[in-house]
Amino acid sequence: MSDEITFDDFMKVDVRAGVIIRAEPYPEARKPAIKLWIDFGGDIGEKKTSAQITAHYTPEALIGTQVMAVVNFPPRQIGKFMSEVLVLGLPDADGEVVLARPEFDVPIGGRLH
């Protein structure tokens, strides 16, 4: 378990629901990855990222999928691709990433609370 934080610390992390509108293979990445373009609607709009999720997902199957992502980290250069958000996931029994997704469809841009 990580160090204990306050509720105010938690509120600084802005986790939102978005929908994947575009996905492409990222063969230039050091580890197999997929480039994602995610629509968060409203003031946030479309953001891009890459994710090491190739064990369970293909780019084609991800289109239209709702995901959860941290939207208030600064952009980060991942190889030749600029990542603007951090998509959330959990490791399966083999350590491969499984996306954290809402159980039911939610409005895009909705904030985790």
Stockholm file with secondary structure:
# STOCKHOLM 1.0

chainA/1-113         MSDEITFDDFMKVDVRAGVIIRAEPYPEARKPAIKLWIDFGGDIGEKKTSAQITAHYTPEALIGTQVMAVVNFPPRQIGKFMSEVLVLGLPDADGEVVLARPEFDVPIGGRLH
#=GR chainA/1-113 SS CCCCCCHHHHHHSCEEEEEEEEEEECTTSSSCCEEEEEECCTTTCEEEEEECCTTTCCHHHHTTCEEEEECCSCCEEETTEEECSEECEEECTTSCEEECCCSSCCCTTCBCC
#=GC SS_cons         CCCCCCHHHHHHSCEEEEEEEEEEECTTSSSCCEEEEEECCTTTCEEEEEECCTTTCCHHHHTTCEEEEECCSCCEEETTEEECSEECEEECTTSCEEECCCSSCCCTTCBCC
//
